Amino acid sequence: MPRILSLDYGIKRTGIAVTDEMQIIASGLTTVASNELILFLKDYFSKEKVEKVIIGEPKQMNGMPSESTPIIEKFIKHFLKEFPEMPLDRIDERFTSKMAFQTMIDSGLKKKQRQNKALVDEIAATIMLQDYMSKSRF
């Protein structure tokens, strides 16, 4: 069974998470510079079977698109041009960064480790993917 990949896209960095081959567990994969993301994905897709990519959809508290929406939509256009056959889905990413930070606290990471924004992005991508998988099962 192919994997599902999740992207927490940002201007500087993108956190990436992926499921296992059985699509049961979501795990953080890595964080890459956003300007290198397409090259990373080309390499990853050549090595691993991926059935779908999930990208976070930033929204304000009232459900309206956030100010970063145009940046993500520009990336999505580029993604679809590079990978026209790859299914893409969106998921609300509100609170994922806060949840990721709380996860780091709960797991006992020291303050210096919690300042690693790349790790926050990777955990946020994992939270989005877990959320997506739990909603898709019903």
N, CA, C and O atoms as CSV, one atom per row, in Angstrom:
chain,resi,resn,atom,element,x,y,z
A,1,MET,N,N,0.850,-1.179,0.000
A,1,MET,CA,C,0.000,0.000,0.000
A,1,MET,C,C,0.901,1.250,0.000
A,1,MET,O,O,1.865,1.308,0.763
A,2,PRO,N,N,0.607,2.221,-0.823
A,2,PRO,CA,C,1.443,3.431,-0.851
A,2,PRO,C,C,1.243,4.309,0.381
A,2,PRO,O,O,0.255,4.179,1.103
A,3,ARG,N,N,2.179,5.183,0.598
A,3,ARG,CA,C,2.162,6.099,1.740
A,3,ARG,C,C,1.339,7.352,1.429
A,3,ARG,O,O,1.016,7.634,0.275
A,4,ILE,N,N,1.010,8.088,2.482
A,4,ILE,CA,C,0.437,9.424,2.357
A,4,ILE,C,C,1.471,10.366,2.963
A,4,ILE,O,O,2.020,10.095,4.031
A,5,LEU,N,N,1.728,11.461,2.282
A,5,LEU,CA,C,2.726,12.432,2.720
A,5,LEU,C,C,2.022,13.727,3.105
A,5,LEU,O,O,1.067,14.140,2.447
A,6,SER,N,N,2.489,14.360,4.161
A,6,SER,CA,C,1.892,15.608,4.644
A,6,SER,C,C,2.945,16.711,4.639
A,6,SER,O,O,4.099,16.486,5.004
A,7,LEU,N,N,2.527,17.917,4.216
A,7,LEU,CA,C,3.427,19.063,4.161
A,7,LEU,C,C,2.883,20.210,4.998
A,7,LEU,O,O,1.749,20.646,4.802
A,8,ASP,N,N,3.688,20.693,5.923
A,8,ASP,CA,C,3.387,21.923,6.650
A,8,ASP,C,C,4.243,22.995,5.992
A,8,ASP,O,O,5.349,23.291,6.444
A,9,TYR,N,N,3.710,23.578,4.904
A,9,TYR,CA,C,4.475,24.491,4.059
A,9,TYR,C,C,4.611,25.863,4.703
A,9,TYR,O,O,3.643,26.432,5.208
A,10,GLY,N,N,5.828,26.378,4.674
A,10,GLY,CA,C,6.100,27.713,5.172
A,10,GLY,C,C,7.023,28.444,4.211
A,10,GLY,O,O,7.593,27.834,3.307
A,11,ILE,N,N,7.170,29.731,4.402
A,11,ILE,CA,C,8.007,30.538,3.512
A,11,ILE,C,C,9.452,30.044,3.532
A,11,ILE,O,O,10.078,29.923,2.479
A,12,LYS,N,N,9.983,29.760,4.715
A,12,LYS,CA,C,11.378,29.329,4.838
A,12,LYS,C,C,11.543,27.820,4.859
A,12,LYS,O,O,12.419,27.274,4.189
A,13,ARG,N,N,10.695,27.148,5.632
A,13,ARG,CA,C,10.838,25.708,5.853
A,13,ARG,C,C,9.512,25.005,5.637
A,13,ARG,O,O,8.438,25.595,5.750
A,14,THR,N,N,9.625,23.720,5.320
A,14,THR,CA,C,8.443,22.876,5.212
A,14,THR,C,C,8.668,21.615,6.034
A,14,THR,O,O,9.621,20.869,5.811
A,15,GLY,N,N,7.773,21.395,6.984
A,15,GLY,CA,C,7.803,20.162,7.759
A,15,GLY,C,C,7.116,19.071,6.959
A,15,GLY,O,O,6.094,19.301,6.314
A,16,ILE,N,N,7.701,17.868,7.012
A,16,ILE,CA,C,7.175,16.752,6.223
A,16,ILE,C,C,6.946,15.556,7.138
A,16,ILE,O,O,7.798,15.205,7.953
A,17,ALA,N,N,5.779,14.940,6.984
A,17,ALA,CA,C,5.448,13.714,7.708
A,17,ALA,C,C,4.936,12.701,6.695
A,17,ALA,O,O,4.500,13.061,5.601
A,18,VAL,N,N,4.994,11.435,7.072
A,18,VAL,CA,C,4.593,10.374,6.152
A,18,VAL,C,C,3.985,9.219,6.950
A,18,VAL,O,O,4.317,9.003,8.115
A,19,THR,N,N,3.095,8.491,6.298
A,19,THR,CA,C,2.539,7.296,6.936
A,19,THR,C,C,3.464,6.117,6.680
A,19,THR,O,O,4.341,6.162,5.817
A,20,ASP,N,N,3.247,5.075,7.443
A,20,ASP,CA,C,3.892,3.803,7.129
A,20,ASP,C,C,3.184,3.231,5.898
A,20,ASP,O,O,2.195,3.798,5.435
A,21,GLU,N,N,3.679,2.127,5.374
A,21,GLU,CA,C,3.100,1.554,4.157
A,21,GLU,C,C,1.679,1.043,4.352
A,21,GLU,O,O,0.928,0.922,3.385
A,22,MET,N,N,1.302,0.742,5.589
A,22,MET,CA,C,-0.059,0.272,5.866
A,22,MET,C,C,-1.008,1.443,6.158
A,22,MET,O,O,-2.204,1.237,6.366
A,23,GLN,N,N,-0.479,2.655,6.174
A,23,GLN,CA,C,-1.247,3.871,6.459
A,23,GLN,C,C,-1.925,3.815,7.826
A,23,GLN,O,O,-3.088,4.187,7.984
A,24,ILE,N,N,-1.160,3.339,8.805
A,24,ILE,CA,C,-1.679,3.241,10.170
A,24,ILE,C,C,-1.060,4.317,11.055
A,24,ILE,O,O,-1.746,4.922,11.880
A,25,ILE,N,N,0.245,4.555,10.880
A,25,ILE,CA,C,0.989,5.460,11.753
A,25,ILE,C,C,1.553,6.621,10.946
A,25,ILE,O,O,2.112,6.422,9.868
A,26,ALA,N,N,1.405,7.827,11.469
A,26,ALA,CA,C,2.029,9.014,10.877
A,26,ALA,C,C,3.291,9.319,11.665
A,26,ALA,O,O,3.280,9.326,12.896
A,27,SER,N,N,4.376,9.569,10.948
A,27,SER,CA,C,5.655,9.884,11.591
A,27,SER,C,C,6.290,11.076,10.908
A,27,SER,O,O,6.150,11.266,9.700
A,28,GLY,N,N,6.992,11.881,11.701
A,28,GLY,CA,C,7.747,12.978,11.118
A,28,GLY,C,C,8.855,12.419,10.238
A,28,GLY,O,O,9.535,11.466,10.617
A,29,LEU,N,N,9.032,13.002,9.080
A,29,LEU,CA,C,10.080,12.555,8.162
A,29,LEU,C,C,11.281,13.488,8.242
A,29,LEU,O,O,12.394,13.047,8.528
A,30,THR,N,N,11.060,14.772,7.991
A,30,THR,CA,C,12.147,15.745,8.004
A,30,THR,C,C,11.576,17.143,7.837
A,30,THR,O,O,10.364,17.327,7.719
A,31,THR,N,N,12.451,18.103,7.830
A,31,THR,CA,C,12.110,19.479,7.471
A,31,THR,C,C,13.112,19.905,6.412
A,31,THR,O,O,14.314,19.688,6.565
A,32,VAL,N,N,12.621,20.510,5.342
A,32,VAL,CA,C,13.508,20.970,4.276
A,32,VAL,C,C,13.256,22.446,4.000
A,32,VAL,O,O,12.180,22.973,4.282
A,33,ALA,N,N,14.265,23.096,3.445
A,33,ALA,CA,C,14.087,24.481,3.015
A,33,ALA,C,C,13.020,24.492,1.934
A,33,ALA,O,O,13.071,23.679,1.011
A,34,SER,N,N,12.063,25.390,2.029
A,34,SER,CA,C,10.942,25.406,1.085
A,34,SER,C,C,11.397,25.602,-0.359
A,34,SER,O,O,10.753,25.104,-1.283
A,35,ASN,N,N,12.496,26.321,-0.560
A,35,ASN,CA,C,12.977,26.508,-1.933
A,35,ASN,C,C,13.616,25.245,-2.506
A,35,ASN,O,O,13.928,25.203,-3.696
A,36,GLU,N,N,13.817,24.216,-1.680
A,36,GLU,CA,C,14.362,22.936,-2.129
A,36,GLU,C,C,13.316,21.816,-2.094
A,36,GLU,O,O,13.632,20.655,-2.355
A,37,LEU,N,N,12.082,22.171,-1.772
A,37,LEU,CA,C,11.040,21.169,-1.544
A,37,LEU,C,C,10.722,20.342,-2.782
A,37,LEU,O,O,10.608,19.120,-2.686
A,38,ILE,N,N,10.576,20.975,-3.936
A,38,ILE,CA,C,10.227,20.224,-5.156
A,38,ILE,C,C,11.317,19.197,-5.474
A,38,ILE,O,O,11.006,18.059,-5.826
A,39,LEU,N,N,12.580,19.584,-5.354
A,39,LEU,CA,C,13.680,18.632,-5.598
A,39,LEU,C,C,13.639,17.484,-4.599
A,39,LEU,O,O,13.849,16.327,-4.965
A,40,PHE,N,N,13.368,17.805,-3.337
A,40,PHE,CA,C,13.255,16.765,-2.316
A,40,PHE,C,C,12.130,15.792,-2.671
A,40,PHE,O,O,12.304,14.576,-2.599
A,41,LEU,N,N,10.973,16.341,-3.056
A,41,LEU,CA,C,9.821,15.491,-3.375
A,41,LEU,C,C,10.082,14.625,-4.607
A,41,LEU,O,O,9.683,13.461,-4.630
A,42,LYS,N,N,10.738,15.165,-5.625
A,42,LYS,CA,C,11.073,14.359,-6.807
A,42,LYS,C,C,11.910,13.158,-6.402
A,42,LYS,O,O,11.662,12.036,-6.843
A,43,ASP,N,N,12.903,13.405,-5.560
A,43,ASP,CA,C,13.763,12.322,-5.090
A,43,ASP,C,C,12.968,11.320,-4.251
A,43,ASP,O,O,13.092,10.110,-4.439
A,44,TYR,N,N,12.154,11.828,-3.328
A,44,TYR,CA,C,11.378,10.953,-2.451
A,44,TYR,C,C,10.382,10.106,-3.250
A,44,TYR,O,O,10.260,8.902,-3.020
A,45,PHE,N,N,9.672,10.738,-4.189
A,45,PHE,CA,C,8.688,10.014,-4.995
A,45,PHE,C,C,9.345,8.961,-5.880
A,45,PHE,O,O,8.706,7.969,-6.231
A,46,SER,N,N,10.606,9.158,-6.245
A,46,SER,CA,C,11.307,8.166,-7.066
A,46,SER,C,C,11.688,6.934,-6.250
A,46,SER,O,O,11.930,5.867,-6.813
A,47,LYS,N,N,11.743,7.079,-4.926
A,47,LYS,CA,C,12.161,5.980,-4.050
A,47,LYS,C,C,10.993,5.318,-3.324
A,47,LYS,O,O,11.050,4.129,-3.010
A,48,GLU,N,N,9.941,6.081,-3.058
A,48,GLU,CA,C,8.809,5.587,-2.268
A,48,GLU,C,C,7.507,5.759,-3.040
A,48,GLU,O,O,7.338,6.722,-3.788
A,49,LYS,N,N,6.592,4.816,-2.851
A,49,LYS,CA,C,5.265,4.940,-3.445
A,49,LYS,C,C,4.422,5.836,-2.536
A,49,LYS,O,O,4.240,5.552,-1.352
A,50,VAL,N,N,3.919,6.911,-3.113
A,50,VAL,CA,C,3.074,7.850,-2.375
A,50,VAL,C,C,1.751,7.962,-3.121
A,50,VAL,O,O,1.722,8.239,-4.320
A,51,GLU,N,N,0.667,7.746,-2.403
A,51,GLU,CA,C,-0.661,7.757,-3.016
A,51,GLU,C,C,-1.280,9.144,-3.043
A,51,GLU,O,O,-2.088,9.458,-3.917
A,52,LYS,N,N,-0.887,9.988,-2.059
A,52,LYS,CA,C,-1.535,11.293,-1.927
A,52,LYS,C,C,-0.649,12.209,-1.093
A,52,LYS,O,O,0.115,11.754,-0.241
A,53,VAL,N,N,-0.766,13.507,-1.354
A,53,VAL,CA,C,-0.067,14.514,-0.557
A,53,VAL,C,C,-1.113,15.402,0.108
A,53,VAL,O,O,-2.077,15.834,-0.525
A,54,ILE,N,N,-0.905,15.662,1.385
A,54,ILE,CA,C,-1.779,16.522,2.173
A,54,ILE,C,C,-1.018,17.816,2.451
A,54,ILE,O,O,0.133,17.781,2.888
A,55,ILE,N,N,-1.654,18.945,2.200
A,55,ILE,CA,C,-1.029,20.236,2.488
A,55,ILE,C,C,-1.945,21.015,3.423
A,55,ILE,O,O,-3.159,21.082,3.232
A,56,GLY,N,N,-1.325,21.596,4.432
A,56,GLY,CA,C,-2.080,22.388,5.394
A,56,GLY,C,C,-2.723,23.597,4.747
A,56,GLY,O,O,-2.159,24.231,3.855
A,57,GLU,N,N,-3.923,23.895,5.224
A,57,GLU,CA,C,-4.679,25.055,4.747
A,57,GLU,C,C,-4.811,26.028,5.911
A,57,GLU,O,O,-5.604,25.806,6.826
A,58,PRO,N,N,-4.028,27.114,5.875
A,58,PRO,CA,C,-4.063,28.046,7.004
A,58,PRO,C,C,-5.342,28.891,6.993
A,58,PRO,O,O,-5.723,29.469,5.976
A,59,LYS,N,N,-5.977,28.938,8.141
A,59,LYS,CA,C,-7.211,29.720,8.272
A,59,LYS,C,C,-7.138,30.566,9.529
A,59,LYS,O,O,-6.438,30.241,10.488
A,60,GLN,N,N,-7.875,31.651,9.493
A,60,GLN,CA,C,-8.014,32.473,10.686
A,60,GLN,C,C,-9.061,31.829,11.590
A,60,GLN,O,O,-9.729,30.872,11.199
A,61,MET,N,N,-9.196,32.358,12.787
A,61,MET,CA,C,-10.157,31.797,13.742
A,61,MET,C,C,-11.578,31.782,13.198
A,61,MET,O,O,-12.358,30.896,13.546
A,62,ASN,N,N,-11.933,32.754,12.346
A,62,ASN,CA,C,-13.289,32.822,11.801
A,62,ASN,C,C,-13.483,31.933,10.571
A,62,ASN,O,O,-14.546,31.952,9.951
A,63,GLY,N,N,-12.460,31.158,10.222
A,63,GLY,CA,C,-12.563,30.246,9.086
A,63,GLY,C,C,-12.143,30.849,7.761
A,63,GLY,O,O,-12.078,30.142,6.755
A,64,MET,N,N,-11.857,32.139,7.742
A,64,MET,CA,C,-11.413,32.798,6.515
A,64,MET,C,C,-9.939,32.469,6.259
A,64,MET,O,O,-9.201,32.163,7.195
A,65,PRO,N,N,-9.507,32.532,4.987
A,65,PRO,CA,C,-8.102,32.259,4.680
A,65,PRO,C,C,-7.173,33.241,5.410
A,65,PRO,O,O,-7.517,34.406,5.605
A,66,SER,N,N,-6.006,32.756,5.804
A,66,SER,CA,C,-5.039,33.615,6.486
A,66,SER,C,C,-4.195,34.373,5.465
A,66,SER,O,O,-4.331,34.172,4.258
A,67,GLU,N,N,-3.329,35.240,5.962
A,67,GLU,CA,C,-2.498,36.030,5.058
A,67,GLU,C,C,-1.459,35.176,4.330
A,67,GLU,O,O,-0.923,35.611,3.311
A,68,SER,N,N,-1.162,33.976,4.824
A,68,SER,CA,C,-0.195,33.111,4.145
A,68,SER,C,C,-0.840,32.241,3.058
A,68,SER,O,O,-0.136,31.515,2.357
A,69,THR,N,N,-2.136,32.304,2.916
A,69,THR,CA,C,-2.833,31.504,1.913
A,69,THR,C,C,-2.298,31.716,0.495
A,69,THR,O,O,-2.070,30.729,-0.204
A,70,PRO,N,N,-2.086,32.962,0.034
A,70,PRO,CA,C,-1.568,33.135,-1.337
A,70,PRO,C,C,-0.205,32.469,-1.563
A,70,PRO,O,O,0.073,31.984,-2.660
A,71,ILE,N,N,0.635,32.445,-0.538
A,71,ILE,CA,C,1.955,31.814,-0.650
A,71,ILE,C,C,1.800,30.312,-0.845
A,71,ILE,O,O,2.483,29.712,-1.676
A,72,ILE,N,N,0.906,29.713,-0.082
A,72,ILE,CA,C,0.691,28.270,-0.191
A,72,ILE,C,C,0.017,27.935,-1.513
A,72,ILE,O,O,0.353,26.928,-2.137
A,73,GLU,N,N,-0.920,28.754,-1.948
A,73,GLU,CA,C,-1.588,28.498,-3.228
A,73,GLU,C,C,-0.607,28.597,-4.394
A,73,GLU,O,O,-0.733,27.856,-5.369
A,74,LYS,N,N,0.360,29.497,-4.305
A,74,LYS,CA,C,1.406,29.602,-5.333
A,74,LYS,C,C,2.228,28.309,-5.360
A,74,LYS,O,O,2.536,27.782,-6.429
A,75,PHE,N,N,2.578,27.807,-4.168
A,75,PHE,CA,C,3.315,26.543,-4.119
A,75,PHE,C,C,2.482,25.403,-4.709
A,75,PHE,O,O,3.008,24.570,-5.447
A,76,ILE,N,N,1.193,25.364,-4.389
A,76,ILE,CA,C,0.336,24.283,-4.888
A,76,ILE,C,C,0.299,24.285,-6.415
A,76,ILE,O,O,0.346,23.222,-7.034
A,77,LYS,N,N,0.216,25.451,-7.020
A,77,LYS,CA,C,0.242,25.528,-8.486
A,77,LYS,C,C,1.536,24.948,-9.029
A,77,LYS,O,O,1.529,24.204,-10.009
A,78,HIS,N,N,2.649,25.292,-8.386
A,78,HIS,CA,C,3.948,24.761,-8.793
A,78,HIS,C,C,3.986,23.238,-8.603
A,78,HIS,O,O,4.465,22.509,-9.471
A,79,PHE,N,N,3.480,22.772,-7.467
A,79,PHE,CA,C,3.436,21.334,-7.173
A,79,PHE,C,C,2.643,20.592,-8.244
A,79,PHE,O,O,3.100,19.577,-8.769
A,80,LEU,N,N,1.447,21.104,-8.570
A,80,LEU,CA,C,0.590,20.433,-9.552
A,80,LEU,C,C,1.202,20.446,-10.953
A,80,LEU,O,O,0.953,19.543,-11.751
A,81,LYS,N,N,1.985,21.451,-11.241
A,81,LYS,CA,C,2.688,21.506,-12.523
A,81,LYS,C,C,3.782,20.439,-12.567
A,81,LYS,O,O,3.971,19.782,-13.591
A,82,GLU,N,N,4.494,20.270,-11.465
A,82,GLU,CA,C,5.584,19.287,-11.391
A,82,GLU,C,C,5.071,17.855,-11.239
A,82,GLU,O,O,5.677,16.918,-11.759
A,83,PHE,N,N,3.963,17.686,-10.533
A,83,PHE,CA,C,3.428,16.358,-10.219
A,83,PHE,C,C,1.942,16.296,-10.591
A,83,PHE,O,O,1.098,16.160,-9.705
A,84,PRO,N,N,1.608,16.393,-11.875
A,84,PRO,CA,C,0.195,16.475,-12.270
A,84,PRO,C,C,-0.628,15.228,-11.920
A,84,PRO,O,O,-1.850,15.317,-11.797
A,85,GLU,N,N,0.013,14.086,-11.761
A,85,GLU,CA,C,-0.707,12.845,-11.464
A,85,GLU,C,C,-0.901,12.606,-9.966
A,85,GLU,O,O,-1.646,11.708,-9.574
A,86,MET,N,N,-0.235,13.403,-9.128
A,86,MET,CA,C,-0.284,13.170,-7.682
A,86,MET,C,C,-1.525,13.822,-7.077
A,86,MET,O,O,-1.681,15.040,-7.156
A,87,PRO,N,N,-2.404,13.031,-6.478
A,87,PRO,CA,C,-3.573,13.612,-5.797
A,87,PRO,C,C,-3.123,14.490,-4.626
A,87,PRO,O,O,-2.169,14.174,-3.916
A,88,LEU,N,N,-3.824,15.578,-4.454
A,88,LEU,CA,C,-3.486,16.552,-3.419
A,88,LEU,C,C,-4.751,16.846,-2.631
A,88,LEU,O,O,-5.827,17.014,-3.206
A,89,ASP,N,N,-4.618,16.907,-1.323
A,89,ASP,CA,C,-5.761,17.225,-0.475
A,89,ASP,C,C,-5.319,18.286,0.522
A,89,ASP,O,O,-4.134,18.399,0.837
A,90,ARG,N,N,-6.267,19.054,1.010
A,90,ARG,CA,C,-5.977,20.122,1.979
A,90,ARG,C,C,-6.614,19.764,3.313
A,90,ARG,O,O,-7.637,19.082,3.373
A,91,ILE,N,N,-5.982,20.241,4.381
A,91,ILE,CA,C,-6.541,20.047,5.718
A,91,ILE,C,C,-6.292,21.302,6.542
A,91,ILE,O,O,-5.233,21.923,6.453
A,92,ASP,N,N,-7.273,21.657,7.333
A,92,ASP,CA,C,-7.179,22.823,8.210
A,92,ASP,C,C,-5.978,22.639,9.137
A,92,ASP,O,O,-5.866,21.626,9.827
A,93,GLU,N,N,-5.089,23.621,9.145
A,93,GLU,CA,C,-3.897,23.501,9.978
A,93,GLU,C,C,-3.914,24.426,11.192
A,93,GLU,O,O,-2.885,24.627,11.838
A,94,ARG,N,N,-5.078,24.985,11.500
A,94,ARG,CA,C,-5.150,25.842,12.691
A,94,ARG,C,C,-4.715,25.069,13.923
A,94,ARG,O,O,-5.092,23.914,14.115
A,95,PHE,N,N,-3.932,25.710,14.735
A,95,PHE,CA,C,-3.459,25.191,16.022
A,95,PHE,C,C,-2.400,24.102,15.919
A,95,PHE,O,O,-1.911,23.651,16.955
A,96,THR,N,N,-2.022,23.658,14.726
A,96,THR,CA,C,-1.053,22.560,14.655
A,96,THR,C,C,0.307,22.970,15.212
A,96,THR,O,O,0.967,22.159,15.861
A,97,SER,N,N,0.739,24.197,14.979
A,97,SER,CA,C,2.036,24.626,15.527
A,97,SER,C,C,1.979,24.706,17.046
A,97,SER,O,O,2.933,24.325,17.723
A,98,LYS,N,N,0.872,25.198,17.585
A,98,LYS,CA,C,0.724,25.246,19.050
A,98,LYS,C,C,0.674,23.830,19.625
A,98,LYS,O,O,1.268,23.556,20.668
A,99,MET,N,N,-0.028,22.946,18.947
A,99,MET,CA,C,-0.102,21.559,19.400
A,99,MET,C,C,1.274,20.906,19.321
A,99,MET,O,O,1.644,20.130,20.202
A,100,ALA,N,N,2.032,21.216,18.271
A,100,ALA,CA,C,3.380,20.654,18.121
A,100,ALA,C,C,4.267,21.130,19.264
A,100,ALA,O,O,5.011,20.341,19.846
A,101,PHE,N,N,4.190,22.409,19.584
A,101,PHE,CA,C,4.998,22.953,20.666
A,101,PHE,C,C,4.615,22.299,21.999
A,101,PHE,O,O,5.487,21.971,22.804
A,102,GLN,N,N,3.318,22.114,22.226
A,102,GLN,CA,C,2.868,21.469,23.468
A,102,GLN,C,C,3.346,20.016,23.515
A,102,GLN,O,O,3.698,19.510,24.581
A,103,THR,N,N,3.355,19.356,22.371
A,103,THR,CA,C,3.858,17.979,22.299
A,103,THR,C,C,5.330,17.932,22.718
A,103,THR,O,O,5.759,17.012,23.413
A,104,MET,N,N,6.089,18.934,22.286
A,104,MET,CA,C,7.503,18.987,22.654
A,104,MET,C,C,7.657,19.172,24.169
A,104,MET,O,O,8.528,18.557,24.785
A,105,ILE,N,N,6.818,20.012,24.763
A,105,ILE,CA,C,6.851,20.219,26.211
A,105,ILE,C,C,6.481,18.925,26.923
A,105,ILE,O,O,7.169,18.488,27.846
A,106,ASP,N,N,5.378,18.316,26.478
A,106,ASP,CA,C,4.887,17.088,27.110
A,106,ASP,C,C,5.884,15.943,27.018
A,106,ASP,O,O,5.913,15.073,27.888
A,107,SER,N,N,6.699,15.938,25.971
A,107,SER,CA,C,7.664,14.850,25.816
A,107,SER,C,C,8.976,15.133,26.550
A,107,SER,O,O,9.911,14.335,26.495
A,108,GLY,N,N,9.035,16.285,27.242
A,108,GLY,CA,C,10.177,16.564,28.103
A,108,GLY,C,C,11.373,17.208,27.421
A,108,GLY,O,O,12.475,17.200,27.969
A,109,LEU,N,N,11.170,17.763,26.237
A,109,LEU,CA,C,12.299,18.418,25.569
A,109,LEU,C,C,12.695,19.682,26.331
A,109,LEU,O,O,11.847,20.412,26.844
A,110,LYS,N,N,13.989,19.917,26.389
A,110,LYS,CA,C,14.511,21.100,27.061
A,110,LYS,C,C,14.168,22.358,26.254
A,110,LYS,O,O,13.853,22.276,25.067
A,111,LYS,N,N,14.233,23.516,26.912
A,111,LYS,CA,C,13.868,24.780,26.274
A,111,LYS,C,C,14.656,25.012,24.992
A,111,LYS,O,O,14.088,25.452,23.992
A,112,LYS,N,N,15.944,24.726,25.005
A,112,LYS,CA,C,16.789,24.921,23.817
A,112,LYS,C,C,16.289,24.051,22.662
A,112,LYS,O,O,16.254,24.505,21.518
A,113,GLN,N,N,15.905,22.811,22.950
A,113,GLN,CA,C,15.392,21.908,21.916
A,113,GLN,C,C,14.045,22.390,21.382
A,113,GLN,O,O,13.750,22.226,20.198
A,114,ARG,N,N,13.224,22.986,22.255
A,114,ARG,CA,C,11.903,23.468,21.831
A,114,ARG,C,C,11.993,24.695,20.936
A,114,ARG,O,O,11.017,25.047,20.273
A,115,GLN,N,N,13.140,25.346,20.908
A,115,GLN,CA,C,13.339,26.509,20.044
A,115,GLN,C,C,13.673,26.109,18.609
A,115,GLN,O,O,13.808,26.970,17.739
A,116,ASN,N,N,13.805,24.822,18.361
A,116,ASN,CA,C,14.105,24.304,17.019
A,116,ASN,C,C,12.829,24.374,16.175
A,116,ASN,O,O,11.975,23.491,16.255
A,117,LYS,N,N,12.709,25.427,15.371
A,117,LYS,CA,C,11.494,25.638,14.591
A,117,LYS,C,C,11.302,24.560,13.526
A,117,LYS,O,O,10.171,24.255,13.149
A,118,ALA,N,N,12.394,23.986,13.045
A,118,ALA,CA,C,12.286,22.900,12.067
A,118,ALA,C,C,11.572,21.704,12.686
A,118,ALA,O,O,10.756,21.057,12.030
A,119,LEU,N,N,11.875,21.411,13.942
A,119,LEU,CA,C,11.222,20.294,14.621
A,119,LEU,C,C,9.742,20.594,14.840
A,119,LEU,O,O,8.903,19.702,14.712
A,120,VAL,N,N,9.419,21.835,15.168
A,120,VAL,CA,C,8.004,22.232,15.329
A,120,VAL,C,C,7.256,21.993,14.015
A,120,VAL,O,O,6.144,21.465,14.026
A,121,ASP,N,N,7.859,22.378,12.881
A,121,ASP,CA,C,7.216,22.195,11.571
A,121,ASP,C,C,7.002,20.718,11.256
A,121,ASP,O,O,5.958,20.335,10.726
A,122,GLU,N,N,7.985,19.897,11.581
A,122,GLU,CA,C,7.872,18.455,11.323
A,122,GLU,C,C,6.769,17.828,12.182
A,122,GLU,O,O,5.985,17.011,11.699
A,123,ILE,N,N,6.718,18.214,13.439
A,123,ILE,CA,C,5.666,17.698,14.320
A,123,ILE,C,C,4.294,18.194,13.875
A,123,ILE,O,O,3.319,17.445,13.929
A,124,ALA,N,N,4.209,19.458,13.431
A,124,ALA,CA,C,2.934,20.001,12.936
A,124,ALA,C,C,2.455,19.210,11.720
A,124,ALA,O,O,1.263,18.928,11.597
A,125,ALA,N,N,3.369,18.852,10.823
A,125,ALA,CA,C,3.001,18.039,9.656
A,125,ALA,C,C,2.492,16.673,10.098
A,125,ALA,O,O,1.568,16.127,9.496
A,126,THR,N,N,3.088,16.127,11.142
A,126,THR,CA,C,2.656,14.827,11.669
A,126,THR,C,C,1.256,14.928,12.268
A,126,THR,O,O,0.423,14.045,12.062
A,127,ILE,N,N,1.001,15.995,13.001
A,127,ILE,CA,C,-0.326,16.200,13.598
A,127,ILE,C,C,-1.384,16.339,12.499
A,127,ILE,O,O,-2.467,15.764,12.604
A,128,MET,N,N,-1.073,17.098,11.453
A,128,MET,CA,C,-2.022,17.240,10.339
A,128,MET,C,C,-2.316,15.890,9.702
A,128,MET,O,O,-3.466,15.582,9.386
A,129,LEU,N,N,-1.277,15.088,9.514
A,129,LEU,CA,C,-1.451,13.784,8.870
A,129,LEU,C,C,-2.268,12.847,9.758
A,129,LEU,O,O,-3.141,12.133,9.264
A,130,GLN,N,N,-1.994,12.843,11.046
A,130,GLN,CA,C,-2.791,12.021,11.965
A,130,GLN,C,C,-4.253,12.436,11.938
A,130,GLN,O,O,-5.150,11.592,11.924
A,131,ASP,N,N,-4.485,13.740,11.932
A,131,ASP,CA,C,-5.846,14.274,11.875
A,131,ASP,C,C,-6.532,13.839,10.580
A,131,ASP,O,O,-7.683,13.403,10.592
A,132,TYR,N,N,-5.816,13.963,9.472
A,132,TYR,CA,C,-6.360,13.562,8.174
A,132,TYR,C,C,-6.719,12.076,8.171
A,132,TYR,O,O,-7.789,11.691,7.699
A,133,MET,N,N,-5.827,11.251,8.696
A,133,MET,CA,C,-6.075,9.808,8.688
A,133,MET,C,C,-7.262,9.461,9.580
A,133,MET,O,O,-8.058,8.590,9.227
A,134,SER,N,N,-7.395,10.117,10.718
A,134,SER,CA,C,-8.517,9.801,11.605
A,134,SER,C,C,-9.845,10.221,10.987
A,134,SER,O,O,-10.857,9.551,11.196
A,135,LYS,N,N,-9.862,11.319,10.230
A,135,LYS,CA,C,-11.092,11.755,9.570
A,135,LYS,C,C,-11.412,10.893,8.359
A,135,LYS,O,O,-12.584,10.731,8.021
A,136,SER,N,N,-10.411,10.341,7.702
A,136,SER,CA,C,-10.609,9.551,6.490
A,136,SER,C,C,-11.131,8.155,6.786
A,136,SER,O,O,-11.676,7.500,5.897
A,137,ARG,N,N,-10.976,7.698,7.996
A,137,ARG,CA,C,-11.381,6.313,8.337
A,137,ARG,C,C,-12.877,6.193,8.570
A,137,ARG,O,O,-13.394,5.080,8.655
A,138,PHE,N,N,-13.579,7.302,8.675
A,138,PHE,CA,C,-15.017,7.231,8.984
A,138,PHE,C,C,-15.852,7.681,7.835
A,138,PHE,O,O,-17.079,7.684,7.927
